[in-house]
């Protein structure tokens, strides 16, 4: 083939590729690895955060689609949402239908936040947990990506998650019953955001029906959050949001470590000294591991669990 002819072929291929890219819907982009990564970069994400966000989206899509023959749009359309989740679903459907080339950066952020949230709530056989994006990536948090999502491998956590309902109304009722059984005021719920409701449910489920390791952890957190005989898990009087720890990659070993760290910090009387002791104790646990030590220092700088 002559160079001139080869040049024409390459030009045609480039045109076809460009044309295909221009007609791709956002729903297509979210299920295509290369296009997804490219779109993530286009909204200002860079470095290690690109692959992190990509994995969150892929985990969400896989949780929703599973082995379904339907496309992502149809799967989302068929989700049995209710209450405040209806708006999220409707907004996501509108964005999924848009040409990817016309999706603005802030719309992409909303779409990702919505698909992560809905996947966590309604994904088939969903055994996922949400957690704050700050501790995962300052950059993602700054760009507006609220939460991260991860698959849960711990069998005990999987079983607990499967007992937690999806709909907002049933989830609220579940949390209300669990709080009552633990002797904690129901008023805590008005301070719990919708993205944290399932994590709270997991915490309360472990506190009620978990094994000894998880009950020890949840008991130490409840004690940390007790002021003048009242438990404040959320709201302006809550000393911490340490209950969100169960939304991270928790294991039996980590549950024991966290319980040990929190229990040691309870030797201090004031909230300020307890928080300082918490991070000091955590640093001792990570001594000799530079990567984990840096993570703890980052947590301390962001005041994670104590904002």
LOVEX-487631 format. One record per residue (C-alpha): residue number from 1; residue in one letter; z, y, x. Coordinates in steps of 0.1 Angstrom, whole numbers, plus 5000, padded with zeros to 4 digits. Example, Ala and Ser with C-alpha at 12.3 -4.5 7.8 and 13.67 -1.06 7.14 Angstrom:
<node><n>1</n><res>a</res><w>5078</w><v>4955</v><u>5123</u></node>
<node><n>2</n><res>s</res><w>5071</w><v>4989</v><u>5137</u></node>
END
This chain:
<node><n>1</n><res>x</res><w>5000</w><v>5000</v><u>5000</u></node>
<node><n>2</n><res>x</res><w>4990</w><v>5034</v><u>5014</u></node>
<node><n>3</n><res>x</res><w>5017</w><v>5061</v><u>5020</u></node>
<node><n>4</n><res>x</res><w>5000</w><v>5082</v><u>4994</u></node>
<node><n>5</n><res>x</res><w>5002</w><v>5055</v><u>4967</u></node>
<node><n>6</n><res>x</res><w>5038</w><v>5046</v><u>4977</u></node>
<node><n>7</n><res>x</res><w>5047</w><v>5082</v><u>4973</u></node>
<node><n>8</n><res>x</res><w>5033</w><v>5082</v><u>4937</u></node>
<node><n>9</n><res>x</res><w>5052</w><v>5051</v><u>4928</u></node>
<node><n>10</n><res>x</res><w>5085</w><v>5065</v><u>4941</u></node>
<node><n>11</n><res>x</res><w>5078</w><v>5097</v><u>4922</u></node>
<node><n>12</n><res>x</res><w>5073</w><v>5077</v><u>4890</u></node>
<node><n>13</n><res>x</res><w>5105</w><v>5057</v><u>4896</u></node>
<node><n>14</n><res>x</res><w>5125</w><v>5088</v><u>4902</u></node>
<node><n>15</n><res>x</res><w>5111</w><v>5104</v><u>4870</u></node>
<node><n>16</n><res>x</res><w>5120</w><v>5072</v><u>4850</u></node>
<node><n>17</n><res>x</res><w>5155</w><v>5072</v><u>4865</u></node>
<node><n>18</n><res>x</res><w>5160</w><v>5108</v><u>4857</u></node>
<node><n>19</n><res>x</res><w>5147</w><v>5104</v><u>4821</u></node>
<node><n>20</n><res>x</res><w>5170</w><v>5074</v><u>4815</u></node>
<node><n>21</n><res>x</res><w>5200</w><v>5093</v><u>4828</u></node>
<node><n>22</n><res>x</res><w>5192</w><v>5123</v><u>4805</u></node>
<node><n>23</n><res>x</res><w>5193</w><v>5101</v><u>4774</u></node>
<node><n>24</n><res>x</res><w>5224</w><v>5081</v><u>4782</u></node>
<node><n>25</n><res>x</res><w>5252</w><v>5086</v><u>4758</u></node>
<node><n>26</n><res>x</res><w>5288</w><v>5090</v><u>4770</u></node>
<node><n>27</n><res>x</res><w>5294</w><v>5055</v><u>4755</u></node>
<node><n>28</n><res>x</res><w>5268</w><v>5041</v><u>4779</u></node>
<node><n>29</n><res>x</res><w>5283</w><v>5059</v><u>4809</u></node>
<node><n>30</n><res>x</res><w>5318</w><v>5045</v><u>4803</u></node>
<node><n>31</n><res>x</res><w>5306</w><v>5009</v><u>4805</u></node>
<node><n>32</n><res>x</res><w>5283</w><v>5014</v><u>4836</u></node>
<node><n>33</n><res>x</res><w>5301</w><v>5013</v><u>4869</u></node>
<node><n>34</n><res>x</res><w>5277</w><v>5035</v><u>4889</u></node>
<node><n>35</n><res>x</res><w>5272</w><v>5061</v><u>4862</u></node>
<node><n>36</n><res>x</res><w>5309</w><v>5063</v><u>4854</u></node>
<node><n>37</n><res>x</res><w>5318</w><v>5069</v><u>4890</u></node>
<node><n>38</n><res>x</res><w>5291</w><v>5096</v><u>4892</u></node>
<node><n>39</n><res>x</res><w>5304</w><v>5113</v><u>4861</u></node>
<node><n>40</n><res>x</res><w>5340</w><v>5112</v><u>4874</u></node>
<node><n>41</n><res>x</res><w>5329</w><v>5130</v><u>4906</u></node>
<node><n>42</n><res>x</res><w>5309</w><v>5156</v><u>4886</u></node>
<node><n>43</n><res>x</res><w>5341</w><v>5168</v><u>4868</u></node>
<node><n>44</n><res>x</res><w>5359</w><v>5176</v><u>4901</u></node>
<node><n>45</n><res>x</res><w>5376</w><v>5143</v><u>4910</u></node>
<node><n>46</n><res>x</res><w>5374</w><v>5133</v><u>4946</u></node>
<node><n>47</n><res>x</res><w>5389</w><v>5110</v><u>4972</u></node>
<node><n>48</n><res>x</res><w>5410</w><v>5080</v><u>4962</u></node>
<node><n>49</n><res>x</res><w>5414</w><v>5095</v><u>4927</u></node>
<node><n>50</n><res>x</res><w>5378</w><v>5086</v><u>4918</u></node>
<node><n>51</n><res>x</res><w>5384</w><v>5049</v><u>4920</u></node>
<node><n>52</n><res>x</res><w>5418</w><v>5052</v><u>4904</u></node>
<node><n>53</n><res>x</res><w>5404</w><v>5070</v><u>4873</u></node>
<node><n>54</n><res>x</res><w>5374</w><v>5046</v><u>4872</u></node>
<node><n>55</n><res>x</res><w>5398</w><v>5016</v><u>4871</u></node>
<node><n>56</n><res>x</res><w>5418</w><v>5032</v><u>4842</u></node>
<node><n>57</n><res>x</res><w>5386</w><v>5037</v><u>4822</u></node>
<node><n>58</n><res>x</res><w>5374</w><v>5002</v><u>4829</u></node>
<node><n>59</n><res>x</res><w>5408</w><v>4987</v><u>4820</u></node>
<node><n>60</n><res>x</res><w>5407</w><v>5006</v><u>4787</u></node>
<node><n>61</n><res>x</res><w>5371</w><v>4996</v><u>4779</u></node>
<node><n>62</n><res>x</res><w>5378</w><v>4959</v><u>4787</u></node>
<node><n>63</n><res>x</res><w>5409</w><v>4959</v><u>4766</u></node>
<node><n>64</n><res>x</res><w>5390</w><v>4973</v><u>4736</u></node>
<node><n>65</n><res>x</res><w>5357</w><v>4954</v><u>4740</u></node>
<node><n>66</n><res>x</res><w>5370</w><v>4920</v><u>4753</u></node>
<node><n>67</n><res>x</res><w>5344</w><v>4894</v><u>4743</u></node>
<node><n>68</n><res>x</res><w>5329</w><v>4914</v><u>4714</u></node>
<node><n>69</n><res>x</res><w>5292</w><v>4915</v><u>4709</u></node>
<node><n>70</n><res>x</res><w>5295</w><v>4950</v><u>4697</u></node>
<node><n>71</n><res>x</res><w>5290</w><v>4981</v><u>4719</u></node>
<node><n>72</n><res>x</res><w>5318</w><v>5004</v><u>4728</u></node>
<node><n>73</n><res>x</res><w>5310</w><v>5029</v><u>4700</u></node>
<node><n>74</n><res>x</res><w>5311</w><v>5002</v><u>4673</u></node>
<node><n>75</n><res>x</res><w>5343</w><v>4987</v><u>4687</u></node>
<node><n>76</n><res>x</res><w>5360</w><v>5021</v><u>4686</u></node>
<node><n>77</n><res>x</res><w>5347</w><v>5027</v><u>4651</u></node>
<node><n>78</n><res>x</res><w>5362</w><v>4995</v><u>4639</u></node>
<node><n>79</n><res>x</res><w>5397</w><v>5002</v><u>4653</u></node>
<node><n>80</n><res>x</res><w>5423</w><v>5000</v><u>4625</u></node>
<node><n>81</n><res>x</res><w>5440</w><v>5033</v><u>4634</u></node>
<node><n>82</n><res>x</res><w>5463</w><v>5053</v><u>4611</u></node>
<node><n>83</n><res>x</res><w>5484</w><v>5084</v><u>4611</u></node>
<node><n>84</n><res>x</res><w>5479</w><v>5109</v><u>4640</u></node>
<node><n>85</n><res>x</res><w>5457</w><v>5083</v><u>4658</u></node>
<node><n>86</n><res>x</res><w>5429</w><v>5090</v><u>4633</u></node>
<node><n>87</n><res>x</res><w>5421</w><v>5123</v><u>4649</u></node>
<node><n>88</n><res>x</res><w>5419</w><v>5108</v><u>4683</u></node>
<node><n>89</n><res>x</res><w>5395</w><v>5081</v><u>4671</u></node>
<node><n>90</n><res>x</res><w>5373</w><v>5106</v><u>4653</u></node>
<node><n>91</n><res>x</res><w>5371</w><v>5129</v><u>4684</u></node>
<node><n>92</n><res>x</res><w>5364</w><v>5101</v><u>4707</u></node>
<node><n>93</n><res>x</res><w>5335</w><v>5088</v><u>4684</u></node>
<node><n>94</n><res>x</res><w>5320</w><v>5123</v><u>4684</u></node>
<node><n>95</n><res>x</res><w>5321</w><v>5124</v><u>4722</u></node>
<node><n>96</n><res>x</res><w>5308</w><v>5089</v><u>4727</u></node>
<node><n>97</n><res>x</res><w>5276</w><v>5098</v><u>4707</u></node>
<node><n>98</n><res>x</res><w>5269</w><v>5128</v><u>4729</u></node>
<node><n>99</n><res>x</res><w>5243</w><v>5127</v><u>4757</u></node>
<node><n>100</n><res>x</res><w>5263</w><v>5124</v><u>4789</u></node>
<node><n>101</n><res>x</res><w>5244</w><v>5153</v><u>4804</u></node>
<node><n>102</n><res>x</res><w>5257</w><v>5176</v><u>4777</u></node>
<node><n>103</n><res>x</res><w>5293</w><v>5164</v><u>4779</u></node>
<node><n>104</n><res>x</res><w>5315</w><v>5192</v><u>4793</u></node>
<node><n>105</n><res>x</res><w>5342</w><v>5186</v><u>4819</u></node>
<node><n>106</n><res>x</res><w>5370</w><v>5193</v><u>4794</u></node>
<node><n>107</n><res>x</res><w>5353</w><v>5170</v><u>4768</u></node>
<node><n>108</n><res>x</res><w>5351</w><v>5142</v><u>4794</u></node>
<node><n>109</n><res>x</res><w>5388</w><v>5146</v><u>4801</u></node>
<node><n>110</n><res>x</res><w>5396</w><v>5144</v><u>4763</u></node>
<node><n>111</n><res>x</res><w>5374</w><v>5113</v><u>4760</u></node>
<node><n>112</n><res>x</res><w>5392</w><v>5095</v><u>4788</u></node>
<node><n>113</n><res>x</res><w>5426</w><v>5105</v><u>4775</u></node>
<node><n>114</n><res>x</res><w>5417</w><v>5092</v><u>4741</u></node>
<node><n>115</n><res>x</res><w>5402</w><v>5060</v><u>4751</u></node>
<node><n>116</n><res>x</res><w>5432</w><v>5052</v><u>4774</u></node>
<node><n>117</n><res>x</res><w>5456</w><v>5059</v><u>4746</u></node>
<node><n>118</n><res>x</res><w>5437</w><v>5039</v><u>4719</u></node>
<node><n>119</n><res>x</res><w>5432</w><v>5010</v><u>4743</u></node>
<node><n>120</n><res>x</res><w>5469</w><v>5009</v><u>4749</u></node>
<node><n>121</n><res>x</res><w>5477</w><v>5010</v><u>4712</u></node>
<node><n>122</n><res>x</res><w>5449</w><v>4988</v><u>4698</u></node>
<node><n>123</n><res>x</res><w>5432</w><v>4969</v><u>4725</u></node>
<node><n>124</n><res>x</res><w>5426</w><v>4932</v><u>4717</u></node>
<node><n>125</n><res>x</res><w>5454</w><v>4911</v><u>4733</u></node>
<node><n>126</n><res>x</res><w>5465</w><v>4944</v><u>4748</u></node>
<node><n>127</n><res>x</res><w>5491</w><v>4939</v><u>4775</u></node>
<node><n>128</n><res>x</res><w>5489</w><v>4973</v><u>4791</u></node>
<node><n>129</n><res>x</res><w>5514</w><v>5001</v><u>4797</u></node>
<node><n>130</n><res>x</res><w>5509</w><v>5038</v><u>4800</u></node>
<node><n>131</n><res>x</res><w>5525</w><v>5060</v><u>4826</u></node>
<node><n>132</n><res>x</res><w>5525</w><v>5096</v><u>4838</u></node>
<node><n>133</n><res>x</res><w>5494</w><v>5105</v><u>4858</u></node>
<node><n>134</n><res>x</res><w>5514</w><v>5128</v><u>4882</u></node>
<node><n>135</n><res>x</res><w>5530</w><v>5099</v><u>4901</u></node>
<node><n>136</n><res>x</res><w>5496</w><v>5083</v><u>4904</u></node>
<node><n>137</n><res>x</res><w>5476</w><v>5114</v><u>4914</u></node>
<node><n>138</n><res>x</res><w>5484</w><v>5151</v><u>4915</u></node>
<node><n>139</n><res>x</res><w>5447</w><v>5158</v><u>4913</u></node>
<node><n>140</n><res>x</res><w>5442</w><v>5138</v><u>4881</u></node>
<node><n>141</n><res>x</res><w>5472</w><v>5155</v><u>4865</u></node>
<node><n>142</n><res>x</res><w>5459</w><v>5189</v><u>4875</u></node>
<node><n>143</n><res>x</res><w>5425</w><v>5182</v><u>4859</u></node>
<node><n>144</n><res>x</res><w>5441</w><v>5173</v><u>4826</u></node>
<node><n>145</n><res>x</res><w>5442</w><v>5135</v><u>4827</u></node>
<node><n>146</n><res>x</res><w>5475</w><v>5128</v><u>4811</u></node>
<node><n>147</n><res>x</res><w>5482</w><v>5091</v><u>4817</u></node>
<node><n>148</n><res>x</res><w>5473</w><v>5061</v><u>4836</u></node>
<node><n>149</n><res>x</res><w>5469</w><v>5026</v><u>4823</u></node>
<node><n>150</n><res>x</res><w>5474</w><v>4992</v><u>4839</u></node>
<node><n>151</n><res>x</res><w>5472</w><v>4955</v><u>4829</u></node>
<node><n>152</n><res>x</res><w>5506</w><v>4938</v><u>4829</u></node>
<node><n>153</n><res>x</res><w>5509</w><v>4905</v><u>4848</u></node>
<node><n>154</n><res>x</res><w>5546</w><v>4900</v><u>4843</u></node>
<node><n>155</n><res>x</res><w>5549</w><v>4873</v><u>4816</u></node>
<node><n>156</n><res>x</res><w>5582</w><v>4886</v><u>4803</u></node>
<node><n>157</n><res>x</res><w>5568</w><v>4920</v><u>4798</u></node>
<node><n>158</n><res>x</res><w>5537</w><v>4906</v><u>4782</u></node>
<node><n>159</n><res>x</res><w>5558</w><v>4887</v><u>4756</u></node>
<node><n>160</n><res>x</res><w>5578</w><v>4919</v><u>4749</u></node>
<node><n>161</n><res>x</res><w>5547</w><v>4940</v><u>4744</u></node>
<node><n>162</n><res>x</res><w>5532</w><v>4915</v><u>4720</u></node>
<node><n>163</n><res>x</res><w>5562</w><v>4921</v><u>4697</u></node>
<node><n>164</n><res>x</res><w>5556</w><v>4958</v><u>4696</u></node>
<node><n>165</n><res>x</res><w>5535</w><v>4971</v><u>4666</u></node>
<node><n>166</n><res>x</res><w>5504</w><v>4994</v><u>4670</u></node>
<node><n>167</n><res>x</res><w>5504</w><v>5018</v><u>4641</u></node>
<node><n>168</n><res>x</res><w>5523</w><v>5050</v><u>4645</u></node>
<node><n>169</n><res>x</res><w>5544</w><v>5045</v><u>4614</u></node>
<node><n>170</n><res>x</res><w>5554</w><v>5009</v><u>4623</u></node>
<node><n>171</n><res>x</res><w>5560</w><v>5019</v><u>4659</u></node>
<node><n>172</n><res>x</res><w>5584</w><v>5046</v><u>4648</u></node>
<node><n>173</n><res>x</res><w>5602</w><v>5022</v><u>4625</u></node>
<node><n>174</n><res>x</res><w>5604</w><v>4997</v><u>4653</u></node>
<node><n>175</n><res>x</res><w>5620</w><v>5022</v><u>4677</u></node>
<node><n>176</n><res>x</res><w>5643</w><v>5035</v><u>4650</u></node>
<node><n>177</n><res>x</res><w>5656</w><v>4999</v><u>4643</u></node>
<node><n>178</n><res>x</res><w>5661</w><v>4992</v><u>4680</u></node>
<node><n>179</n><res>x</res><w>5680</w><v>5025</v><u>4686</u></node>
<node><n>180</n><res>x</res><w>5703</w><v>5017</v><u>4657</u></node>
<node><n>181</n><res>x</res><w>5710</w><v>4982</v><u>4670</u></node>
<node><n>182</n><res>x</res><w>5719</w><v>4997</v><u>4704</u></node>
<node><n>183</n><res>x</res><w>5741</w><v>5024</v><u>4688</u></node>
<node><n>184</n><res>x</res><w>5718</w><v>5052</v><u>4699</u></node>
<node><n>185</n><res>x</res><w>5711</w><v>5082</v><u>4677</u></node>
<node><n>186</n><res>x</res><w>5677</w><v>5082</v><u>4659</u></node>
<node><n>187</n><res>x</res><w>5674</w><v>5119</v><u>4667</u></node>
<node><n>188</n><res>x</res><w>5661</w><v>5110</v><u>4701</u></node>
<node><n>189</n><res>x</res><w>5627</w><v>5100</v><u>4686</u></node>
<node><n>190</n><res>x</res><w>5618</w><v>5136</v><u>4676</u></node>
<node><n>191</n><res>x</res><w>5615</w><v>5144</v><u>4714</u></node>
<node><n>192</n><res>x</res><w>5594</w><v>5114</v><u>4723</u></node>
<node><n>193</n><res>x</res><w>5557</w><v>5121</v><u>4726</u></node>
<node><n>194</n><res>x</res><w>5531</w><v>5098</v><u>4710</u></node>
<node><n>195</n><res>x</res><w>5519</w><v>5087</v><u>4745</u></node>
<node><n>196</n><res>x</res><w>5554</w><v>5076</v><u>4754</u></node>
<node><n>197</n><res>x</res><w>5564</w><v>5059</v><u>4721</u></node>
<node><n>198</n><res>x</res><w>5552</w><v>5024</v><u>4732</u></node>
<node><n>199</n><res>x</res><w>5569</w><v>5027</v><u>4765</u></node>
<node><n>200</n><res>x</res><w>5602</w><v>5036</v><u>4747</u></node>
<node><n>201</n><res>x</res><w>5596</w><v>5006</v><u>4725</u></node>
<node><n>202</n><res>x</res><w>5592</w><v>4984</v><u>4755</u></node>
<node><n>203</n><res>x</res><w>5624</w><v>4998</v><u>4770</u></node>
<node><n>204</n><res>x</res><w>5644</w><v>4993</v><u>4738</u></node>
<node><n>205</n><res>x</res><w>5630</w><v>4958</v><u>4734</u></node>
<node><n>206</n><res>x</res><w>5641</w><v>4948</v><u>4769</u></node>
<node><n>207</n><res>x</res><w>5675</w><v>4964</v><u>4762</u></node>
<node><n>208</n><res>x</res><w>5678</w><v>4943</v><u>4730</u></node>
<node><n>209</n><res>x</res><w>5661</w><v>4910</v><u>4739</u></node>
<node><n>210</n><res>x</res><w>5654</w><v>4911</v><u>4776</u></node>
<node><n>211</n><res>x</res><w>5669</w><v>4887</v><u>4801</u></node>
<node><n>212</n><res>x</res><w>5699</w><v>4895</v><u>4823</u></node>
<node><n>213</n><res>x</res><w>5679</w><v>4914</v><u>4849</u></node>
<node><n>214</n><res>x</res><w>5662</w><v>4937</v><u>4824</u></node>
<node><n>215</n><res>x</res><w>5694</w><v>4942</v><u>4804</u></node>
<node><n>216</n><res>x</res><w>5712</w><v>4953</v><u>4836</u></node>
<node><n>217</n><res>x</res><w>5684</w><v>4978</v><u>4843</u></node>
<node><n>218</n><res>x</res><w>5683</w><v>4992</v><u>4808</u></node>
<node><n>219</n><res>x</res><w>5721</w><v>4994</v><u>4806</u></node>
<node><n>220</n><res>x</res><w>5722</w><v>5014</v><u>4838</u></node>
<node><n>221</n><res>x</res><w>5696</w><v>5038</v><u>4825</u></node>
<node><n>222</n><res>x</res><w>5715</w><v>5042</v><u>4792</u></node>
<node><n>223</n><res>x</res><w>5747</w><v>5049</v><u>4811</u></node>
<node><n>224</n><res>x</res><w>5728</w><v>5075</v><u>4833</u></node>
<node><n>225</n><res>x</res><w>5717</w><v>5092</v><u>4801</u></node>
<node><n>226</n><res>x</res><w>5751</w><v>5093</v><u>4784</u></node>
<node><n>227</n><res>x</res><w>5768</w><v>5126</v><u>4781</u></node>
<node><n>228</n><res>x</res><w>5802</w><v>5131</v><u>4764</u></node>
<node><n>229</n><res>x</res><w>5798</w><v>5097</v><u>4747</u></node>
<node><n>230</n><res>x</res><w>5763</w><v>5103</v><u>4734</u></node>
<node><n>231</n><res>x</res><w>5731</w><v>5088</v><u>4747</u></node>
<node><n>232</n><res>x</res><w>5702</w><v>5113</v><u>4752</u></node>
<node><n>233</n><res>x</res><w>5671</w><v>5094</v><u>4761</u></node>
<node><n>234</n><res>x</res><w>5648</w><v>5123</v><u>4753</u></node>
<node><n>235</n><res>x</res><w>5650</w><v>5160</v><u>4746</u></node>
<node><n>236</n><res>x</res><w>5667</w><v>5190</v><u>4762</u></node>
<node><n>237</n><res>x</res><w>5700</w><v>5172</v><u>4767</u></node>
<node><n>238</n><res>x</res><w>5685</w><v>5141</v><u>4783</u></node>
<node><n>239</n><res>x</res><w>5696</w><v>5139</v><u>4820</u></node>
<node><n>240</n><res>x</res><w>5665</w><v>5117</v><u>4828</u></node>
<node><n>241</n><res>x</res><w>5635</w><v>5098</v><u>4814</u></node>
<node><n>242</n><res>x</res><w>5642</w><v>5068</v><u>4836</u></node>
<node><n>243</n><res>x</res><w>5634</w><v>5045</v><u>4807</u></node>
<node><n>244</n><res>x</res><w>5597</w><v>5053</v><u>4815</u></node>
<node><n>245</n><res>x</res><w>5601</w><v>5031</v><u>4846</u></node>
<node><n>246</n><res>x</res><w>5593</w><v>5000</v><u>4825</u></node>
<node><n>247</n><res>x</res><w>5558</w><v>5015</v><u>4820</u></node>
<node><n>248</n><res>x</res><w>5550</w><v>5010</v><u>4857</u></node>
<node><n>249</n><res>x</res><w>5544</w><v>4977</v><u>4874</u></node>
<node><n>250</n><res>x</res><w>5578</w><v>4963</v><u>4868</u></node>
<node><n>251</n><res>x</res><w>5588</w><v>4928</v><u>4881</u></node>
<node><n>252</n><res>x</res><w>5621</w><v>4909</v><u>4882</u></node>
<node><n>253</n><res>x</res><w>5626</w><v>4920</v><u>4918</u></node>
<node><n>254</n><res>x</res><w>5618</w><v>4957</v><u>4910</u></node>
<node><n>255</n><res>x</res><w>5641</w><v>4956</v><u>4879</u></node>
<node><n>256</n><res>x</res><w>5669</w><v>4945</v><u>4902</u></node>
<node><n>257</n><res>x</res><w>5661</w><v>4972</v><u>4927</u></node>
<node><n>258</n><res>x</res><w>5660</w><v>4999</v><u>4901</u></node>
<node><n>259</n><res>x</res><w>5692</w><v>4988</v><u>4886</u></node>
<node><n>260</n><res>x</res><w>5709</w><v>4988</v><u>4920</u></node>
<node><n>261</n><res>x</res><w>5696</w><v>5023</v><u>4928</u></node>
<node><n>262</n><res>x</res><w>5706</w><v>5038</v><u>4894</u></node>
<node><n>263</n><res>x</res><w>5740</w><v>5021</v><u>4893</u></node>
<node><n>264</n><res>x</res><w>5748</w><v>5035</v><u>4928</u></node>
<node><n>265</n><res>x</res><w>5739</w><v>5070</v><u>4917</u></node>
<node><n>266</n><res>x</res><w>5763</w><v>5067</v><u>4888</u></node>
<node><n>267</n><res>x</res><w>5792</w><v>5070</v><u>4912</u></node>
<node><n>268</n><res>x</res><w>5784</w><v>5108</v><u>4913</u></node>
<node><n>269</n><res>x</res><w>5798</w><v>5129</v><u>4884</u></node>
<node><n>270</n><res>x</res><w>5773</w><v>5158</v><u>4880</u></node>
<node><n>271</n><res>x</res><w>5737</w><v>5153</v><u>4869</u></node>
<node><n>272</n><res>x</res><w>5725</w><v>5172</v><u>4900</u></node>
<node><n>273</n><res>x</res><w>5744</w><v>5150</v><u>4924</u></node>
<node><n>274</n><res>x</res><w>5733</w><v>5119</v><u>4905</u></node>
<node><n>275</n><res>x</res><w>5696</w><v>5128</v><u>4908</u></node>
<node><n>276</n><res>x</res><w>5700</w><v>5136</v><u>4945</u></node>
<node><n>277</n><res>x</res><w>5718</w><v>5103</v><u>4950</u></node>
<node><n>278</n><res>x</res><w>5691</w><v>5085</v><u>4931</u></node>
<node><n>279</n><res>x</res><w>5664</w><v>5096</v><u>4955</u></node>
<node><n>280</n><res>x</res><w>5686</w><v>5090</v><u>4985</u></node>
<node><n>281</n><res>x</res><w>5693</w><v>5055</v><u>4974</u></node>
<node><n>282</n><res>x</res><w>5657</w><v>5049</v><u>4967</u></node>
<node><n>283</n><res>x</res><w>5647</w><v>5061</v><u>5002</u></node>
<node><n>284</n><res>x</res><w>5672</w><v>5036</v><u>5016</u></node>
<node><n>285</n><res>x</res><w>5655</w><v>5008</v><u>4997</u></node>
<node><n>286</n><res>x</res><w>5621</w><v>5018</v><u>5012</u></node>
<node><n>287</n><res>x</res><w>5634</w><v>5022</v><u>5048</u></node>
<node><n>288</n><res>x</res><w>5608</w><v>5008</v><u>5073</u></node>
<node><n>289</n><res>x</res><w>5579</w><v>5011</v><u>5048</u></node>
<node><n>290</n><res>x</res><w>5561</w><v>5043</v><u>5055</u></node>
<node><n>291</n><res>x</res><w>5538</w><v>5040</v><u>5025</u></node>
<node><n>292</n><res>x</res><w>5567</w><v>5035</v><u>5000</u></node>
<node><n>293</n><res>x</res><w>5588</w><v>5062</v><u>5017</u></node>
<node><n>294</n><res>x</res><w>5560</w><v>5087</v><u>5012</u></node>
<node><n>295</n><res>x</res><w>5557</w><v>5077</v><u>4975</u></node>
<node><n>296</n><res>x</res><w>5594</w><v>5083</v><u>4970</u></node>
<node><n>297</n><res>x</res><w>5591</w><v>5117</v><u>4988</u></node>
<node><n>298</n><res>x</res><w>5562</w><v>5126</v><u>4965</u></node>
<node><n>299</n><res>x</res><w>5583</w><v>5115</v><u>4934</u></node>
<node><n>300</n><res>x</res><w>5611</w><v>5137</v><u>4946</u></node>
<node><n>301</n><res>x</res><w>5588</w><v>5167</v><u>4952</u></node>
<node><n>302</n><res>x</res><w>5575</w><v>5163</v><u>4916</u></node>
<node><n>303</n><res>x</res><w>5610</w><v>5157</v><u>4902</u></node>
<node><n>304</n><res>x</res><w>5597</w><v>5125</v><u>4885</u></node>
<node><n>305</n><res>x</res><w>5618</w><v>5112</v><u>4857</u></node>
<node><n>306</n><res>x</res><w>5640</w><v>5144</v><u>4857</u></node>
<node><n>307</n><res>x</res><w>5618</w><v>5172</v><u>4843</u></node>
END
